[in-house]
Amino acid sequence: MIATQTQTRLAELETVIERGQRTFVEVGKALAEIRDSRLYKEEFGTFEDYCREKWGWTRVRAYQLIDAAGVAESLPESVKHVLQNDRQAGELSRVEPELRVEVLDRAAESGPVTAASIREAAFNHRAQGTGENEWYTPPQYIEAARACLGEIDLDPASSALAQQSVLAKRFYSIDDNGLNQKWTGKVWLNPPYAQPAIQQFCEKMVSEFIAGNVVEAIMLTHNYTDTAWFHIAEAEASAICFTRGRIRFVSPSGEIAAPTQGQAFFYYGNRRKDFELNFNKFGFIR
């Protein structure tokens, strides 16, 4: 039997997909052509049927690859090579096209580019782009922390303005450098999210809790479960609340942030039930 032009082209594109498995860009572009030219129609009713039965992919997975290829193809030739997988491209897709090269440059400043470093660079770029490097936690979460802890003795990464909501007995500002201070009592912490500060604050929290200086604490971070600092923080936590949706942090000027990821509240202490009672309305707790 002589293959039709459609069958020949479909076979060529499927070879690309089988290889790449070689690069996600080639796979995404091949899928897009199969979809747009309806090359699947001779055997499958829909593109979704084709992806599921031919490759074992859901519709969502197929479109992730297509979108990731589009993001990579939109970049200048000089930086395309930086993206090594579709997870990285997926993070970059959430950034405005005109800012993507700058975000990639920022992500590369601290070492090899990863999906997490792109996500972090994008968040920090938004903060710096407004002229604000501080983002405050909305009051309902502070109130829940206070209800759980009973009181807040220390906020070690804060400012006078943030204390209008936190109302801690003591706080350390950027000038005090809370990393060099002793932490005691019941602590609320929303650390700076840029590296290396976030890892340093997570390490400080864990070490002060293990030492018994911090008797109880709640710490709020992004839910970057693939990072080393998240695993450091998780190791000693009694519970973690993973938020439903994303927290809209507030700048000193009143601007509302639009994070590209969800958040997590770490609880340190022996009153897990009190934490669950106050935080289960914000998400699920493990």
Backbone hydrogen bonds, N-H to C=O, Kabsch-Sander energy under -0.5 kcal/mol:
donor,donor_aa,acceptor,acceptor_aa,energy
8,T,4,T,-2.5
9,R,5,Q,-2.5
10,L,6,T,-2.7
11,A,7,Q,-2.3
12,E,8,T,-2.0
13,L,9,R,-2.4
14,E,10,L,-2.4
15,T,11,A,-1.7
16,V,12,E,-1.5
17,I,13,L,-2.0
18,E,14,E,-2.5
19,R,15,T,-2.0
20,G,16,V,-1.4
20,G,21,Q,-1.0
21,Q,17,I,-0.8
27,V,23,T,-1.8
28,G,24,F,-2.6
29,K,25,V,-2.5
30,A,26,E,-2.4
31,L,27,V,-2.5
32,A,28,G,-2.3
33,E,29,K,-2.0
34,I,30,A,-2.4
35,R,31,L,-2.5
36,D,32,A,-3.1
37,S,33,E,-2.6
38,R,35,R,-0.7
39,L,34,I,-1.6
40,Y,34,I,-0.7
41,K,38,R,-1.4
43,E,40,Y,-1.5
44,F,40,Y,-2.6
50,Y,46,T,-2.1
51,C,47,F,-2.5
52,R,48,E,-2.3
53,E,49,D,-2.9
54,K,50,Y,-2.7
55,W,50,Y,-0.6
55,W,51,C,-1.4
56,G,51,C,-0.7
56,G,52,R,-0.9
57,W,51,C,-2.1
62,A,58,T,-2.1
63,Y,59,R,-2.3
64,Q,60,V,-2.0
65,L,61,R,-1.9
66,I,62,A,-2.0
67,D,63,Y,-2.7
68,A,64,Q,-2.5
69,A,65,L,-2.1
70,G,66,I,-1.8
71,V,67,D,-2.1
72,A,68,A,-2.3
73,E,69,A,-2.6
74,S,70,G,-1.2
75,L,71,V,-0.5
75,L,72,A,-1.3
79,V,76,P,-1.8
80,K,76,P,-1.1
81,H,77,E,-0.5
82,V,79,V,-1.8
83,L,80,K,-1.2
84,Q,82,V,-0.6
89,A,85,N,-1.6
90,G,86,D,-2.3
91,E,87,R,-1.9
92,L,88,Q,-2.1
93,S,89,A,-1.7
94,R,91,E,-1.1
95,V,92,L,-1.7
99,L,96,E,-2.4
100,R,96,E,-0.6
100,R,97,P,-1.0
103,V,99,L,-2.3
104,L,100,R,-2.4
105,D,101,V,-2.2
106,R,102,E,-2.2
107,A,103,V,-2.5
108,A,104,L,-1.6
109,E,105,D,-0.5
109,E,106,R,-1.1
110,S,107,A,-0.5
111,G,108,A,-1.1
118,I,114,T,-2.0
119,R,115,A,-2.2
120,E,116,A,-2.6
121,A,117,S,-2.4
122,A,118,I,-2.3
123,F,119,R,-2.0
124,N,120,E,-2.7
125,H,121,A,-2.1
126,R,122,A,-1.7
127,A,123,F,-1.8
128,Q,124,N,-2.6
129,G,125,H,-2.4
130,T,126,R,-0.8
130,T,127,A,-0.8
131,G,128,Q,-1.2
132,E,127,A,-1.5
136,Y,250,V,-4.0
141,Y,138,P,-1.4
142,I,138,P,-1.1
143,E,139,P,-2.9
144,A,140,Q,-1.5
145,A,141,Y,-2.1
146,R,142,I,-2.7
147,A,143,E,-2.4
148,C,144,A,-1.9
149,L,145,A,-3.0
150,G,146,R,-2.6
153,D,151,E,-0.6
153,D,186,K,-2.0
154,L,186,K,-1.9
155,D,170,R,-1.8
158,S,172,Y,-2.9
163,Q,159,S,-1.4
164,Q,161,L,-1.5
165,S,162,A,-1.8
166,V,162,A,-2.1
167,L,163,Q,-1.2
169,K,152,I,-2.1
170,R,153,D,-1.3
172,Y,155,D,-2.0
176,D,173,S,-0.5
177,N,173,S,-1.4
180,N,177,N,-2.3
181,Q,178,G,-1.2
185,G,213,N,-1.8
187,V,185,G,-0.5
187,V,216,E,-2.4
188,W,154,L,-2.3
189,L,218,I,-2.3
198,I,194,A,-2.1
200,Q,196,P,-2.1
201,F,197,A,-2.7
202,C,198,I,-2.1
203,E,199,Q,-2.5
204,K,200,Q,-2.1
205,M,201,F,-2.5
206,V,202,C,-2.3
207,S,203,E,-2.4
208,E,204,K,-2.5
209,F,205,M,-2.0
210,I,206,V,-2.6
211,A,207,S,-2.0
212,G,209,F,-1.0
213,N,208,E,-1.4
214,V,208,E,-1.7
215,V,185,G,-1.7
215,V,213,N,-0.6
216,E,185,G,-1.2
217,A,268,Y,-2.4
218,I,187,V,-2.1
219,M,266,F,-2.1
220,L,189,L,-2.6
221,T,264,A,-2.4
223,N,262,G,-2.1
224,Y,222,H,-1.3
225,T,223,N,-1.9
227,T,224,Y,-1.7
231,H,227,T,-1.3
232,I,228,A,-1.9
233,A,229,W,-2.4
234,E,230,F,-2.4
235,A,231,H,-1.6
236,E,232,I,-0.6
236,E,233,A,-0.6
237,A,233,A,-0.5
237,A,234,E,-0.7
238,S,267,Y,-2.8
239,A,267,Y,-1.3
241,C,265,F,-2.6
242,F,240,I,-0.6
242,F,284,F,-2.8
243,T,241,C,-0.6
243,T,263,Q,-2.2
244,R,282,F,-3.3
245,G,243,T,-0.8
249,F,247,I,-1.3
250,V,136,Y,-2.4
251,S,255,E,-2.6
254,G,251,S,-2.1
257,A,249,F,-3.1
257,A,255,E,-0.5
263,Q,245,G,-0.6
264,A,221,T,-2.9
265,F,241,C,-2.5
266,F,219,M,-3.3
266,F,264,A,-0.6
267,Y,239,A,-2.9
268,Y,217,A,-2.9
275,F,271,R,-1.7
276,E,272,R,-2.8
277,L,273,K,-2.5
278,N,274,D,-1.6
279,F,275,F,-2.1
280,N,276,E,-2.1
282,F,279,F,-1.9
283,G,279,F,-0.6
284,F,242,F,-1.5
286,R,240,I,-2.5
